């Protein structure tokens, strides 16, 4: 297991108006799975390429297992990159594909057979050793690619949106498989995705990247529930951002004065609350802290839940409630919304 440290990485491609990666710092503890999430074009894949040695940084350092990677070629870094395109060799069997890296390293054939069998068990593909890639489903091909990456026991596994081409059910299966495989092997892993749910579901730690820079890094629950900045809150789906004037544990906003669970940091300029944390009830009663009379402006049924847009004073709030709890509500109905103090998160920016 190897710790990966990225220090002030900067990379600008020729002709680009701004750096793809700028002053990027990230610490990946040995044996952990970290997700790197951000919108398309924010620089996530460039970070992977820099770690793998497929591109060189203009500034900054990469350390793998404490060793600086400057001048170290890709094949000597102990990093394996797995992308959306699994790129299996079409003329080779599943077993030959999985064992390819070991053969290139001159490993004894008997050892290769044993390791390949173990890996196919790990990715739940026993008995498919003799099949060709053309005989596999998309999900099976991805499992073979994962086995091929893991069998060489890399110092770091780099996953570049490996699940983006799979349908939702297969994506969930592969997500769980990657998590289990990483736990079993203990390989330090950096998993790039643009899917916010995926980013917090599989990780030991989550890093948010925006416009080439690290915007937030920590435990998934902390990143999700306590975004710290307006930009991270919006990217992570907080939706409701209320600018305000802070005074101790209260903040005056466009919908009224809100009570906070704790004093805000001095740099706070707004509070955010996720749609699912707002409570909605019938009628216009406003008894209780942080409870306001509203009216429903729109309702959107999404299967398991309903998303309601409600007018609160001079502003709008987006509320997500279980589908059964929304039964009987209609557009124009008076409702009350409650914003629990512990669900209000002060942010800067």
N, C-alpha and C positions, 0 to 999 in steps of 0.2 A: 504494500500500500504506500502510495506517495502523496505527499502534500504538494499542491500546485499553488504557486503565488504569482500573481500578475501585479506588476508595479508600474503605475503611470504610463501604461501603454498608449501610444499614439500612432495612428497610421492614416496617411493621406494618399489616395490613389492619384496617379498623374491625370491632370485635367479636371479633377473634382473640385467643386467650389469650397468644400469644407472637409475636415477630416472624417473618415468613416468611424474611427475610434479616437477618443480624445481623453488623455489623462485617466485611463481606465485602471482601477485597482480592484482586485478580487482575490480572496483567499479561500481555497478549496481544501478543507481539512482532509487528511488521508482517510480513505475508506468511505467517504460520503458521496451522496448524489445531490448535486446542486442544479437547479433549473435556472436558465437564463432566459427571461421573457421580455418581450418588447415588440413594438409594431414592425412591420416590414420596412427594411431600409435603415434600421437604427444602428446596425453594425454588429449584430449577434454573430453572423456567420464569419465575419472578419476576425472576431476574437478566436473562434475555433481554428481558423486557418493560421493565425499567428502562433497559437499553442502547438499546432501540428507541424509547424515549420514550412508550410506551403506559402507563407508570406512572411516578410521580415518587418518588424516595427521600425518606425522612424525614430522613436524614442521609447524609453522604458525597458523593463526587464521581465523575463519569464523564467521562473525557477521550477523545476520538476524534481521532487525529492531533494531539494536544497541545492541542486546543480543549475547554474545559469545556462540557458539554452542558446545564447548568442553564438552563432557560427556552427551550431550542432545541426547536421542534416536531418531531414524528417525520419529516415530509417533508423536513426540512433536515439530518438527521443523517447521511445517507448509509448508513443501516443497512437491510437487507432481512431480514425474518423469514419463514422457511419452516417450516411446521408439519406435523403428521400429515395434516391435511386440505389437499390441494393447492389446492382451490378454483379450478379452472379455470373460465373463463367458458363455459357450455355452448353458447351461440349463436355462439361464435367458433371459427375453425379453429385448428389447432395454431400456424401461423405468426402468426395474429392474437393468440393468447394470449401467445406468446413476445415479440412486439413491442409489447405493450400499454404497458409502462412507457416505452419510447422514444417512442411516439406522444404520450403525455401530456407528454413533455418537449419536444415540437415538433421532433424530429429529422427530417431530410430522408427521405422515403420510400425513396429509393434506398439510403441508408445503412442504414435499418432492414432492408431486404431482405437486404443483405449480412451484417449482424450476426446476423440471425435464422438465415440459412443456416450461418454459422460456428458458432453455438451448437448447432444441431441436429446438426451433424457432431460437435461435442464430446461431446454426450450420446448419440451413436450412434443418431440417429433421422432420418437423411437420407431424403427421399422421402415423409415423412408430413405435409408442410406443410398439405395441404388437408383432413386428417381432422378430425372433431369429437371432443371429449372422450369422447362416448358410444361412439366406435369404438376407443378405446384400452384396453389392458389396464391393470391397476393399476400395474405397473412402468413402462409407457410414460407414464402420466399423471404419475408422480413425476419422470420424466426431463424432461418438458415443464415442470413446475413449477420444477425446478432450472435449466433453461435460461432461464426467465423471470426468475428471481432473479439469475442471473449476467450477463444481457445488459446490464443497466443499470450494470454495473461499480461495485457499491457499495463503500463504504469498509470495511464489515464485513458478513459474511453470518452470520446467526443461524439455526441449524437446531434446531428443537424436536422431538426424537424423530421425524424424518421417515420412518424406516424401520419403525416399530413395527407398521404394518398390513400389511406385506408378508410373504409366506411365506418360509421360511428361505433357499431358493435365490435368490429375487429380492433378498432383503435383502443377501446377500453380494455380488451383482452391483452393487447400488446403492451399497453401502459402498465398493467398489473404484472405482466411477465418481466418487463424490464426492471421493475422495482424489485421483484423477488430475486431475479438473477443478480442484480447489483448487491443486494443484501448477502446472497450466498457466496459470491466471489470476493466481495470487499474491494472491488476496483474503484478507485476515485473516478467519478463520472460527472461530466458537464453536459447537460441535456438542454439544447436550445429549442424553444417553442414560441409561438405567438399566441397560444391558447392559455388564457389566464387560469381557467379551471385546472388544466393539465399541469400548469406550473406549480400550483400549490398542492395538488393531489399526490404527486409521486416523490416529492423532494424532502431531503433533510433540511436544505436551505434554499431560499429563492432569491434571485437577484433580478432587479428590474433595470432594463437598459433603455434610455431615451436619448435620441439624437447623439449617439456615439458615446454617451457618458453613463456611468453607474449612478442610478437615481435612488436605489433602495436595496438593501441586502440584509437578510436575517431569516429567522424561522418563518416558514410559510404563513402561520397564523398571524405573526406580527406584521408581516408585509401586507397581508390581506386586510387585517382589522385596523392597523395603525400605519397608514401610508406616509405620514409626516408632511408631504408636500401635496399641493393641489394637482400637479401633473401626474404624480403616481396614483393619487386617489381616483382621478378620472380614468386613467388607463386600466386600473384594477376594477372599474365598474361601480365606484361609489355613487355616481350620477348626481346626487343631491349635494351641491356645494353652496353654502350660505355665507356670504361675506358678512362681517360683523365687527362691532366695537366691543372689546373685551373689558370687563371690570371684575377682577377677582374670579369667582367661579360662575360668572354669568356672561352672556354675550347677547348684544342687541342686534337682531337680524331683520330682514324684510318680512318675516312671518311673526315676529314678536321676540320677546326676551326669553332666552333659553338658559336653563341651569345645567352646568357641566358637572361631571363626576369628580373632577380634580382641576386645580388651577392650570391654565394653559401655559405653554412656553412663551417667552416674551416675543418671539418672532411670529406668532400666530396671527393670521389675517382672516381666517374663515374656519367654519366647522363643516365637516362632511358626515353624512350618514348613508349607509347602504339601504337600498329600497326594501330589502327583506327584514331590516331591523325596525322599520316604522310599523307601528300597530294601528290598525284601522277598525273603527267600530261604527255602527249605525247611529244616526241621530247627530245632534249638534252640541251635545253636552261637553263642557270644557273643564270639568272638575279634575284636579290633579295637575302635577307639575308637567310642563312642556306639552300640554294638550291644547289643541286648537280646532276651532270649527272650520270646516272646509266644504267644498262641493266637488263632486266627481265630474271631470271634464272628458275623460275617455277611459275605456276598458279594453284590454287586449288579452284574449284567452290564449294561454301557452301550454295547455295540457295539464300539467301538475299544478300550475299556479296561474294567477291572473295579475297582470301589471296594470295598475290604475294611475292615471295622472289626475292629481287633485289641485284645486286652486286654494291656496292658503294666503289670506291677505292679498298682498300685491305680487306674490310669487307662486311658483308651481313646485310640487313635490311629486316624485315618482315612488310609488309604493308597490311592493310585490307581496301578495298574500296567497295562501293555499287556495286552490280552486273552490273547495267546499266552503271556505270562509267568505268568498266573494259572492256566493249564491244570494240572490235577492237584491243585490246592489245594481243600480242602473245609472246611466249618465244623467247628471243633473241632481242626483240625490244628495241630501246633506249628510255629511259624515264627520266624525271626529278623528283626528290623528294624534298619536302620542309618540314623542321622540324620547326614548329612554336616555337619561343623562349618560349612562355608561356606553351607549352606542354612538354618542357624538364625539367625533375625533377632531381636535384642532389641527389645522395644517397651515403651512406657510406658503408664500408664493402667489 
